Amino acid sequence: MIFFLNLEFSVVRTSGAKSLAEFFRSVYSVNVTFFFGAAANQLITDICKYSIGRLRPHFLSLCNPNLTLDEATCGTPLEPKYITDFACSGSDLFPSEPEYLDRVRDSRLSFLSGHASLSAYSMLFAIIYIQRKLTNRNYRLVKPLIQVGCSLFAIYTSLSRISDYKHHPEDVIGGAVLGSLVAVLAHFISTNSVKQGGEAVEQATSTTTLLNLPVRCVNCKGGSRGATAGSSKTKNPGIPPDKYFL
């Protein structure tokens, strides 16, 4: 929110074309679009997490399942067995049982990566917004630097989830793709709504010229007193145009 506020303020300061009401309207519009897209992105991410339930890479070290890892239990490399009946024996890192159970529950929510999806969404949204707003030549060097910084932040956040053994590479890729798609769709919907609003206003103002407005004729000899504006048949050619008024 602070980022978009500073960006809008910079645009107004350089161009000076917006009024105070237009400034706050623009800030409000971009923040509503951003937070709505972030909520949609988080909703889809949570649906994927709880419906798929993929185990995180550190699940075995956290759970310590009470299993004997041999061929009778795990199978052979060519014919592995899928184990579903096991119990976690606990971890010395989390002596509190409620905290430990919460950690185990969280370790079953690997796909999609929430950090990757949120960072990709927010950074790509900012990149597209900067590209649309900073059109002045004064920003020809600052704009790509900010966009590259946003891209590097999203990439670093995604890669850190793999290096910390919190997610598999597929989880991070899926989260980044989801966040990017939601960011593009949010900008697309926002742009279309603004265009439709502008067309509606233009159409409403243009139809006012098609109305037949009543005209009263003064000192019209033989002319109709119920004449209408724009009608050449009802006007008396002998009367000057200034004698007709609304």
RODO-902695 format. One record per atom (N, C-alpha, C, CB): x, y, z negated; residue in one letter. Coordinates in pm, whole numbers, padded with zeros to 5 digits, always signed. Glycine has a CB too. Layout:
<sites>
XYZA/...
</sites>
This chain:
<sites>
+00083-00120+00000M/+00000+00000+00000M/+00087+00126+00000M/-00094+00000-00122M/+00191+00129-00084I/+00281+00243-00089I/+00355+00259+00043I/+00381+00229-00206I/+00390+00145+00105F/+00460+00148+00233F/+00375+00215+00340F/+00497+00007+00277F/+00248+00177+00350F/+00160+00235+00451F/+00131+00382+00420F/+00030+00156+00459F/+00123+00417+00293L/+00100+00556+00256L/+00218+00644+00297L/+00077+00568+00105L/+00340+00596+00272N/+00459+00673+00312N/+00469+00683+00463N/+00585+00609+00256N/+00433+00575+00532L/+00441+00577+00678L/+00342+00676+00737L/+00415+00437+00734L/+00220+00675+00688E/+00119+00770+00737E/+00160+00914+00705E/-00018+00740+00675E/+00218+00936+00588F/+00262+01070+00551F/+00375+01117+00643F/+00308+01072+00405F/+00465+01026+00680S/+00573+01063+00771S/+00520+01100+00909S/+00674+00950+00783S/+00420+01024+00955V/+00360+01053+01086V/+00292+01189+01084V/+00261+00944+01126V/+00218+01219+00977V/+00149+01347+00967V/+00249+01462+00957V/+00055+01349+00846V/+00356+01442+00884R/+00454+01549+00866R/+00525+01583+00996R/+00555+01510+00761R/+00551+01483+01079T/+00620+01508+01205T/+00527+01561+01314T/+00687+01382+01253T/+00406+01506+01319S/+00312+01548+01424S/+00227+01667+01381S/+00222+01432+01463S/+00179+01663+01255G/+00095+01771+01206G/-00041+01779+01271G/+00164+01899+01225G/-00087+01668+01333A/-00213+01669+01407A/-00331+01625+01323A/-00201+01580+01528A/-00308+01559+01210K/-00418+01504+01131K/-00457+01599+01019K/-00379+01368+01074K/-00584+01601+00991S/-00633+01672+00875S/-00620+01582+00752S/-00779+01718+00895S/-00653+01639+00635L/-00642+01561+00512L/-00742+01447+00511L/-00663+01650+00390L/-00863+01473+00561A/-00964+01367+00565A/-00922+01254+00660A/-01100+01424+00608A/-00867+01287+00775E/-00821+01185+00870E/-00704+01107+00813E/-00780+01249+01003E/-00619+01173+00735F/-00505+01105+00673F/-00552+00998+00576F/-00415+01206+00600F/-00642+01033+00486F/-00692+00936+00389F/-00777+00828+00456F/-00774+01007+00280F/-00847+00863+00563R/-00925+00764+00637R/-00833+00661+00703R/-01013+00831+00743R/-00722+00708+00757S/-00627+00616+00820S/-00560+00526+00717S/-00522+00695+00898S/-00523+00582+00602V/-00461+00502+00496V/-00560+00398+00443V/-00413+00593+00380V/-00684+00439+00424Y/-00786+00346+00377Y/-00809+00233+00477Y/-00918+00421+00350Y/-00814+00266+00605S/-00841+00165+00708S/-00731+00060+00714S/-00857+00232+00844S/-00605+00104+00713V/-00496+00008+00725V/-00484-00078+00600V/-00363+00081+00751V/-00513-00022+00482N/-00505-00101+00360N/-00618-00203+00352N/-00509-00011+00238N/-00738-00165+00395V/-00848-00261+00397V/-00817-00376+00493V/-00979-00192+00437V/-00764-00343+00610T/-00729-00448+00707T/-00620-00539+00653T/-00684-00385+00840T/-00520-00480+00589F/-00407-00560+00537F/-00453-00655+00427F/-00297-00468+00484F/-00527-00605+00331F/-00567-00690+00218F/-00671-00793+00259F/-00621-00604+00105F/-00756-00758+00356F/-00850-00859+00405F/-00776-00972+00476F/-00952-00795+00501F/-00677-00939+00558G/-00598-01042+00623G/-00517-01123+00524G/-00505-00979+00724G/-00464-01058+00419A/-00389-01132+00317A/-00479-01230+00242A/-00324-01034+00217A/-00603-01188+00214A/-00697-01278+00147A/-00733-01397+00235A/-00824-01203+00107A/-00754-01371+00365A/-00784-01481+00457A/-00665-01575+00471A/-00822-01426+00595A/-00545-01520+00475N/-00424-01602+00485N/-00407-01690+00360N/-00299-01513+00504N/-00431-01632+00242Q/-00417-01709+00119Q/-00525-01817+00108Q/-00423-01617-00002Q/-00644-01785+00155L/-00753-01884+00150L/-00720-02005+00237L/-00885-01820+00197L/-00673-01982+00358I/-00638-02093+00447I/-00521-02173+00389I/-00601-02040+00588I/-00424-02103+00331T/-00309-02172+00270T/-00353-02262+00156T/-00207-02070+00219T/-00440-02213+00069D/-00487-02294-00044D/-00570-02414+00004D/-00570-02209-00140D/-00649-02394+00108I/-00727-02506+00161I/-00633-02616+00212I/-00820-02459+00276I/-00529-02577+00281C/-00432-02676+00330C/-00358-02745+00215C/-00331-02609+00425C/-00321-02669+00113K/-00248-02726+00001K/-00331-02833-00072K/-00207-02616-00097K/-00454-02798-00105Y/-00534-02889-00188Y/-00599-03001-00108Y/-00642-02810-00261Y/-00613-02983+00022S/-00671-03090+00103S/-00566-03191+00150S/-00743-03031+00224S/-00443-03146+00171I/-00337-03238+00217I/-00262-03297+00099I/-00238-03163+00311I/-00217-03213+00006G/-00153-03263-00115G/-00019-03330-00090G/-00242-03360-00182G/+00063-03274-00005R/+00195-03332+00022R/+00288-03308-00096R/+00257-03273+00151R/+00372-03407-00128L/+00463-03397-00241L/+00581-03307-00205L/+00513-03536-00283L/+00623-03227-00302R/+00740-03142-00282R/+00868-03226-00287R/+00744-03030-00390R/+00978-03173-00234P/+01104-03251-00235P/+01153-03287-00376P/+01212-03173-00163P/+01122-03206-00477H/+01171-03232-00612H/+01069-03310-00696H/+01204-03100-00681H/+00971-03372-00632F/+00866-03440-00708F/+00921-03559-00788F/+00757-03488-00613F/+01007-03639-00727L/+01058-03759-00795L/+01142-03722-00917L/+01141-03843-00699L/+01226-03620-00906S/+01308-03580-01020S/+01225-03518-01131S/+01416-03482-00975S/+01112-03458-01096L/+01025-03400-01197L/+00934-03505-01261L/+00940-03290-01136L/+00882-03594-01180C/+00786-03692-01231C/+00853-03808-01305C/+00704-03747-01117C/+00966-03854-01253N/+01032-03973-01310N/+00934-04089-01320N/+01091-03942-01449N/+00886-04140-01208P/+00783-04246-01212P/+00838-04373-01277P/+00732-04277-01070P/+00750-04441-01351N/+00787-04565-01420N/+00785-04683-01324N/+00693-04590-01539N/+00878-04681-01231L/+00885-04784-01128L/+01026-04840-01120L/+00842-04728-00992L/+01034-04963-01081T/+01162-05026-01053T/+01185-05018-00902T/+01166-05175-01106T/+01284-04942-00864L/+01307-04916-00723L/+01384-05033-00661L/+01384-04784-00703L/+01311-05135-00621D/+01371-05249-00552D/+01285-05282-00430D/+01384-05373-00647D/+01325-05386-00358E/+01252-05422-00237E/+01112-05474-00267E/+01330-05526-00158E/+01094-05536-00381A/+00961-05586-00415A/+00863-05473-00436A/+00968-05674-00539A/+00914-05360-00484T/+00825-05246-00510T/+00820-05150-00392T/+00870-05171-00634T/+00935-05118-00336C/+00943-05015-00230C/+00942-05074-00090C/+01069-04933-00248C/+00973-05203-00076G/+00978-05263+00055G/+01115-05245+00119G/+00872-05204+00144G/+01126-05285+00242T/+01251-05274+00316T/+01251-05147+00399T/+01272-05398+00406T/+01366-05102+00449P/+01370-04983+00535P/+01285-04998+00661P/+01513-04952+00574P/+01273-05122+00712L/+01191-05142+00832L/+01042-05153+00799L/+01237-05268+00905L/+01012-05201+00679E/+00873-05216+00638E/+00854-05157+00498E/+00830-05365+00640E/+00854-05027+00486P/+00839-04965+00353P/+00696-04977+00302P/+00881-04819+00357P/+00683-04971+00171K/+00551-04977+00107K/+00514-04839+00053K/+00549-05084-00006K/+00387-04807+00067Y/+00336-04680+00016Y/+00282-04703-00124Y/+00224-04621+00111Y/+00349-04642-00223I/+00315-04666-00363I/+00215-04560-00410I/+00442-04664-00452I/+00105-04604-00462T/+00003-04512-00514T/-00024-04533-00663T/-00125-04528-00437T/+00013-04648-00715D/-00014-04679-00856D/+00114-04657-00937D/-00065-04826-00873D/+00125-04540-00999F/+00241-04509-01082F/+00200-04403-01183F/+00363-04461-00995F/+00286-04381-01280A/+00263-04279-01383A/+00394-04205-01407A/+00210-04342-01514A/+00385-04076-01430C/+00503-03994-01455C/+00545-04014-01601C/+00474-03843-01426C/+00676-04032-01620S/+00728-04059-01755S/+00773-03933-01827S/+00843-04155-01747S/+00767-03818-01763G/+00802-03693-01829G/+00940-03643-01793G/+00793-03709-01977G/+00969-03522-01834S/+01098-03459-01806S/+01145-03383-01928S/+01090-03365-01684S/+01277-03387-01952D/+01333-03316-02067D/+01330-03164-02047D/+01476-03362-02092D/+01315-03119-01923L/+01313-02975-01897L/+01185-02910-01945L/+01333-02949-01750L/+01078-02987-01954F/+00948-02932-01994F/+00892-03018-02108F/+00849-02928-01873F/+00933-02989-02232P/+00884-03070-02344P/+00735-03049-02372P/+00963-03038-02469P/+00681-02934-02336S/+00540-02908-02360S/+00455-02984-02257S/+00510-02756-02354S/+00361-03064-02306E/+00282-03146-02215E/+00193-03064-02120E/+00196-03241-02295E/+00123-02959-02167P/+00043-02882-02071P/+00126-02819-01960P/-00033-02774-02144P/+00242-02765-01997E/+00329-02706-01895E/+00381-02811-01799E/+00445-02634-01960E/+00414-02929-01853Y/+00465-03036-01766Y/+00357-03084-01669Y/+00515-03153-01851Y/+00235-03102-01718L/+00127-03145-01628L/+00097-03041-01521L/+00001-03173-01709L/+00111-02915-01559D/+00090-02808-01459D/+00200-02812-01354D/+00088-02670-01528D/+00321-02841-01395R/+00432-02852-01299R/+00413-02972-01206R/+00566-02865-01373R/+00368-03081-01261V/+00345-03199-01178V/+00233-03173-01078V/+00311-03321-01265V/+00129-03106-01123R/+00018-03072-01033R/+00065-02980-00920R/-00098-03005-01111R/+00150-02885-00956D/+00202-02793-00854D/+00297-02863-00757D/+00274-02676-00920D/+00364-02967-00802S/+00458-03038-00714S/+00387-03122-00609S/+00550-03127-00796S/+00256-03130-00615R/+00179-03200-00513R/+00121-03105-00408R/+00067-03279-00579R/+00163-02979-00408L/+00107-02878-00318L/+00217-02821-00229L/+00038-02764-00399L/+00274-02906-00148S/+00388-02862-00068S/+00347-02798+00065S/+00479-02979-00041S/+00247-02852+00131F/+00208-02804+00264F/+00074-02728+00251F/+00195-02924+00366F/+00068-02604+00295L/+00168-02519+00358L/+00247-02442+00253L/+00101-02423+00456L/+00356-02379+00296S/+00432-02294+00206S/+00362-02160+00191S/+00576-02275+00258S/+00320-02129+00069G/+00254-02002+00044G/+00348-01884+00057G/+00193-02002-00093G/+00473-01899+00012H/+00570-01790+00026H/+00599-01760+00173H/+00700-01825-00048H/+00612-01866+00253A/+00641-01846+00396A/+00523-01781+00468A/+00675-01979+00462A/+00402-01825+00438S/+00286-01768+00507S/+00263-01623+00467S/+00161-01850+00475S/+00277-01591+00338L/+00255-01453+00294L/+00363-01359+00343L/+00247-01448+00143L/+00489-01403+00339S/+00598-01317+00387S/+00589-01296+00537S/+00734-01377+00350S/+00556-01401+00612A/+00542-01386+00757A/+00425-01295+00790A/+00524-01523+00824A/+00315-01310+00719Y/+00198-01224+00745Y/+00229-01078+00716Y/+00078-01270+00662Y/+00279-01050+00596S/+00301-00911+00556S/+00407-00843+00641S/+00340-00904+00410S/+00516-00914+00671M/+00623-00852+00747M/+00584-00832+00894M/+00748-00937+00738M/+00517-00929+00955L/+00474-00912+01093L/+00366-00805+01104L/+00424-01044+01150L/+00278-00798+01005F/+00177-00692+01003F/+00244-00555+00999F/+00082-00709+00882F/+00347-00543+00914A/+00420-00416+00905A/+00494-00385+01036A/+00519-00420+00787A/+00552-00486+01098I/+00625-00464+01224I/+00532-00413+01333I/+00694-00593+01270I/+00416-00476+01348I/+00320-00433+01450I/+00266-00294+01418I/+00204-00534+01462I/+00241-00268+01291Y/+00188-00136+01252Y/+00290-00026+01279Y/+00149-00137+01104Y/+00415-00054+01249I/+00521+00044+01277I/+00533+00068+01427I/+00655-00004+01220I/+00524-00037+01506Q/+00533-00024+01652Q/+00419+00062+01707Q/+00531-00162+01718Q/+00302+00052+01649R/+00186+00131+01695R/+00190+00275+01647R/+00058+00066+01649R/+00244+00298+01527K/+00237+00430+01468K/+00356+00518+01502K/+00225+00418+01319K/+00474+00465+01492L/+00594+00546+01513L/+00627+00555+01662L/+00715+00487+01435L/+00551+00636+01732T/+00571+00655+01877T/+00655+00777+01908T/+00438+00665+01947T/+00682+00859+01807N/+00763+00979+01829N/+00908+00942+01855N/+00753+01073+01709N/+00974+01019+01938R/+01114+00991+01970R/+01206+01012+01851R/+01160+01077+02085R/+01158+01082+01749N/+01242+01103+01631N/+01268+00972+01556N/+01177+01203+01537N/+01186+00868+01581Y/+01199+00741+01511Y/+01262+00632+01598Y/+01063+00695+01462Y/+01326+00669+01707R/+01378+00567+01799R/+01490+00484+01737R/+01427+00632+01926R/+01555+00532+01631L/+01658+00454+01563L/+01607+00394+01433L/+01780+00540+01536L/+01521+00468+01362V/+01470+00419+01234V/+01373+00304+01254V/+01401+00532+01158V/+01290+00311+01358K/+01188+00209+01380K/+01247+00069+01399K/+01104+00244+01500K/+01343+00047+01487P/+01397-00090+01500P/+01471-00137+01376P/+01490-00097+01618P/+01533-00044+01301L/+01603-00085+01179L/+01504-00138+01075L/+01683+00033+01121L/+01390-00069+01060I/+01289-00116+00964I/+01230-00249+01010I/+01177-00010+00947I/+01206-00263+01139Q/+01148-00387+01192Q/+01244-00505+01175Q/+01111-00370+01339Q/+01372-00482+01200V/+01471-00589+01180V/+01480-00626+01032V/+01610-00545+01233V/+01474-00525+00944G/+01477-00553+00801G/+01357-00637+00757G/+01480-00424+00724G/+01240-00605+00810C/+01121-00685+00777C/+01136-00829+00826C/+00995-00622+00838C/+01189-00846+00946S/+01209-00980+01000S/+01308-01060+00915S/+01259-00973+01145S/+01418-00997+00876L/+01518-01067+00795L/+01461-01105+00657L/+01643-00980+00778L/+01378-01018+00601F/+01318-01050+00471F/+01229-01172+00481F/+01238-00930+00418F/+01148-01180+00587A/+01059-01295+00604A/+01140-01423+00628A/+00963-01272+00721A/+01245-01414+00708I/+01329-01532+00735I/+01400-01579+00609I/+01431-01501+00844I/+01455-01483+00532Y/+01525-01521+00409Y/+01431-01586+00308Y/+01591-01397+00346Y/+01312-01530+00295T/+01215-01588+00202T/+01178-01731+00242T/+01089-01502+00196T/+01160-01754+00370S/+01124-01888+00418S/+01237-01987+00397S/+01085-01883+00566S/+01359-01946+00430L/+01473-02038+00415L/+01505-02067+00269L/+01596-01980+00483L/+01479-01971+00180S/+01507-01995+00039S/+01416-02103-00019S/+01490-01866-00040S/+01298-02120+00036R/+01208-02225-00013R/+01261-02364+00021R/+01068-02205+00046R/+01336-02374+00131I/+01398-02503+00166I/+01522-02527+00082I/+01435-02507+00317I/+01605-02425+00065S/+01730-02442-00011S/+01703-02466-00159S/+01819-02319+00005S/+01589-02418-00210D/+01553-02442-00351D/+01479-02574-00371D/+01467-02327-00403D/+01465-02653-00267Y/+01397-02783-00272Y/+01252-02770-00319Y/+01472-02879-00365Y/+01189-02658-00280K/+01048-02638-00311K/+00957-02683-00196K/+01022-02492-00343K/+01011-02683-00074H/+00931-02719+00042H/+01016-02794+00144H/+00869-02593+00107H/+00948-02872+00225H/+01011-02934+00340H/+01016-02833+00455H/+00934-03063+00382H/+01104-02854+00553P/+01110-02760+00667P/+00977-02747+00740P/+01217-02805+00765P/+00902-02858+00750E/+00773-02850+00819E/+00674-02761+00744E/+00714-02990+00836E/+00683-02761+00611D/+00593-02675+00533D/+00621-02527+00560D/+00609-02705+00383D/+00749-02493+00568V/+00787-02354+00591V/+00749-02311+00732V/+00938-02335+00570V/+00772-02398+00830I/+00736-02363+00968I/+00585-02344+00981I/+00785-02473+01066I/+00509-02436+00921G/+00364-02422+00926G/+00315-02295+00859G/+00299-02541+00862G/+00374-02260+00744G/+00334-02137+00676G/+00368-02013+00756G/+00400-02130+00541G/+00486-02013+00820A/+00525-01898+00901A/+00434-01882+01023A/+00670-01913+00947A/+00396-01992+01085V/+00306-01986+01200V/+00168-01934+01158V/+00293-02124+01267V/+00118-01985+01044L/-00012-01939+00996L/-00010-01790+00965L/-00053-02018+00872L/+00090-01742+00892G/+00098-01600+00860G/+00110-01512+00983G/+00215-01575+00769G/+00185-01557+01083S/+00200-01478+01205S/+00068-01469+01281S/+00309-01539+01296S/-00003-01580+01290L/-00132-01579+01361L/-00233-01488+01291L/-00189-01722+01371L/-00238-01494+01160V/-00334-01409+01087V/-00298-01262+01103V/-00337-01447+00938V/-00169-01228+01104A/-00128-01089+01122A/-00168-01036+01260A/+00023-01075+01103A/-00145-01117+01363V/-00183-01075+01498V/-00334-01061+01510V/-00131-01176+01603V/-00409-01154+01453L/-00555-01147+01459L/-00608-01026+01382L/-00618-01276+01404L/-00547-00994+01269A/-00590-00878+01191A/-00572-00749+01270A/-00513-00870+01059A/-00459-00735+01337H/-00437-00616+01420H/-00530-00615+01541H/-00290-00609+01466H/-00554-00731+01598F/-00643-00738+01716F/-00785-00698+01679F/-00642-00879+01776F/-00836-00749+01567I/-00971-00715+01524I/-00980-00567+01487I/-01012-00802+01406I/-00877-00516+01419S/-00878-00375+01380S/-00876-00284+01502S/-00758-00345+01291S/-00796-00318+01602T/-00787-00235+01722T/-00918-00237+01799T/-00673-00282+01812T/-00980-00353+01812N/-01107-00363+01885N/-01219-00287+01815N/-01148-00509+01902N/-01221-00292+01681S/-01325-00220+01608S/-01310-00069+01626S/-01322-00255+01460S/-01186-00021+01630V/-01163+00122+01651V/-01205+00163+01791V/-01016+00158+01627V/-01174+00081+01892K/-01213+00112+02029K/-01365+00113+02045K/-01151+00013+02127K/-01433+00013+01987Q/-01578+00008+01997Q/-01643+00126+01927Q/-01630-00122+01938Q/-01585+00168+01814G/-01638+00285+01747G/-01622+00411+01830G/-01570+00304+01614G/-01508+00425+01898G/-01487+00541+01984G/-01579+00541+02104G/-01346+00545+02031G/-01604+00424+02164E/-01695+00416+02277E/-01838+00447+02235E/-01688+00278+02340E/-01877+00402+02114A/-02013+00429+02068A/-02034+00579+02047A/-02041+00353+01938A/-01932+00646+01990V/-01945+00791+01970V/-01950+00864+02101V/-01829+00843+01886V/-01867+00824+02197E/-01866+00889+02327E/-01998+00869+02400E/-01751+00836+02412E/-02056+00751+02392Q/-02183+00724+02457Q/-02296+00803+02392Q/-02214+00574+02453Q/-02293+00813+02259A/-02398+00886+02190A/-02394+01035+02223A/-02386+00867+02040A/-02275+01092+02238T/-02266+01233+02269T/-02297+01262+02414T/-02129+01285+02235T/-02273+01167+02503S/-02297+01191+02645S/-02444+01182+02681S/-02218+01093+02728S/-02524+01107+02605T/-02664+01092+02639T/-02746+01215+02605T/-02721+00973+02570T/-02688+01308+02527T/-02764+01428+02492T/-02788+01517+02612T/-02692+01506+02384T/-02708+01507+02717T/-02726+01590+02835T/-02838+01538+02924T/-02597+01597+02914T/-02890+01417+02896L/-02995+01360+02979L/-03135+01391+02926L/-02977+01211+02990L/-03146+01460+02813L/-03276+01489+02756L/-03342+01603+02831L/-03264+01521+02608L/-03472+01593+02849N/-03549+01700+02910N/-03595+01796+02801N/-03669+01644+02989N/-03530+01911+02794L/-03561+02007+02691L/-03668+02103+02740L/-03434+02083+02648L/-03767+02138+02657P/-03872+02232+02700P/-03818+02372+02716P/-03986+02232+02599P/-03870+02444+02820V/-03827+02580+02851V/-03949+02668+02861V/-03744+02585+02982V/-03942+02785+02801R/-04051+02880+02812R/-04013+02990+02910R/-04086+02940+02673R/-04102+03020+02999C/-04075+03118+03103C/-04136+03252+03064C/-04130+03070+03240C/-04059+03358+03077V/-04105+03492+03045V/-04128+03570+03173V/-04002+03565+02954V/-04246+03632+03184N/-04280+03714+03302N/-04273+03632+03430N/-04186+03833+03312N/-04316+03504+03422C/-04317+03420+03541C/-04450+03440+03613C/-04296+03270+03505C/-04442+03482+03736K/-04561+03499+03817K/-04580+03375+03903K/-04551+03626+03905K/-04687+03305+03874G/-04714+03183+03950G/-04632+03067+03906G/-04690+03206+04093G/-04548+03086+03806G/-04463+02977+03759G/-04533+02899+03650G/-04330+03029+03709G/-04490+02780+03625S/-04549+02693+03522S/-04492+02730+03387S/-04523+02545+03553S/-04578+02742+03288R/-04533+02774+03154R/-04481+02651+03081R/-04645+02838+03074R/-04501+02535+03136G/-04452+02411+03074G/-04333+02357+03148G/-04561+02306+03069G/-04245+02443+03195A/-04130+02400+03274A/-04031+02328+03186A/-04064+02519+03343A/-03946+02250+03251T/-03842+02175+03180T/-03708+02215+03234T/-03863+02022+03193T/-03605+02204+03148A/-03469+02241+03188A/-03420+02147+03295A/-03374+02241+03068A/-03348+02204+03394G/-03291+02123+03499G/-03388+02091+03610G/-03239+01997+03443G/-03513+02140+03607S/-03611+02110+03710S/-03621+02228+03803S/-03748+02076+03648S/-03579+02213+03927S/-03577+02322+04024S/-03716+02353+04077S/-03485+02288+04139S/-03811+02258+04067K/-03944+02280+04122K/-04027+02372+04033K/-04016+02146+04139K/-04005+02377+03906T/-04086+02454+03814T/-04034+02595+03795T/-04094+02385+03682T/-03915+02623+03839K/-03860+02757+03823K/-03909+02847+03936K/-03707+02752+03820K/-03936+02973+03903N/-03975+03072+04003N/-03850+03128+04066N/-04061+03185+03941N/-03833+03115+04196P/-03708+03164+04257P/-03693+03314+04249P/-03701+03122+04400P/-03805+03385+04221G/-03793+03528+04214G/-03751+03580+04078G/-03920+03590+04251G/-03742+03493+03980I/-03705+03533+03844I/-03557+03503+03822I/-03793+03459+03737I/-03481+03595+03770P/-03337+03569+03745P/-03319+03458+03642P/-03265+03699+03696P/-03205+03394+03646P/-03181+03283+03552P/-03182+03326+03407P/-03050+03217+03582P/-03150+03453+03378D/-03144+03494+03238D/-03281+03509+03176D/-03070+03622+03225D/-03388+03499+03257K/-03523+03509+03201K/-03570+03376+03145K/-03621+03557+03307K/-03498+03270+03172Y/-03531+03139+03117Y/-03446+03116+02991Y/-03507+03026+03223Y/-03510+03080+02886F/-03434+03052+02765F/-03505+02944+02688F/-03417+03179+02679F/-03425+02874+02601L/-03478+02765+02521L/-03556+02819+02404L/-03366+02673+02472L/
</sites>
